[in-house]
Amino acid sequence: MIKYISIILLCLLTTCQKAPKQPISPYKWECLEVTATAYNSLSYQTNSQPNITAFGDTLTPNMKCIAVSRDLLKLGLTHNTPVVIDGLDGMYLVKDKMHRRWRKRIDIYMGKDVKKAKQWGRQKLTINYQVKRDSLGIKKASN
């Protein structure tokens, strides 16, 4: 009996291996409650170049992007940060900055569809966004 137990243990020890260590991602996800509004690329809502963002990107209809209030830049919501918005499908990218007067706010880009933007209105919701961490695990802002 002891011989069989020894054989079984030997088989288990030789066939079981430790799972390979997964590399630690250089990114982590943060969660934040914000006020979300919507905007369009129309000159009366922005300026004479409504398709050009404050970061210099060119907006096109159907892009999944947002503008962020400038206080959120310090939290890591910088240019091209991936964002998941509670209640909306897909991943959005930070492509624009809002006027300095806004705080803890995002503006969801809705192309030229003013009706859709008005239907969205203003909502409090949760977003999740990806930030880069440094070697100490502290998030860094790239801009």
Secondary structure as UniProt FT lines:
FT   HELIX           2..15
FT   STRAND          27..39
FT   TURN            43..45
FT   TURN            50..51
FT   TURN            54..55
FT   TURN            61..62
FT   STRAND          65..68
FT   HELIX           70..75
FT   TURN            79..80
FT   STRAND          82..85
FT   TURN            86..87
FT   STRAND          92..97
FT   TURN            100..101
FT   STRAND          105..109
FT   TURN            111..112
FT   HELIX           114..120
FT   STRAND          123..133
FT   TURN            135..136
FT   STRAND          139..140
//
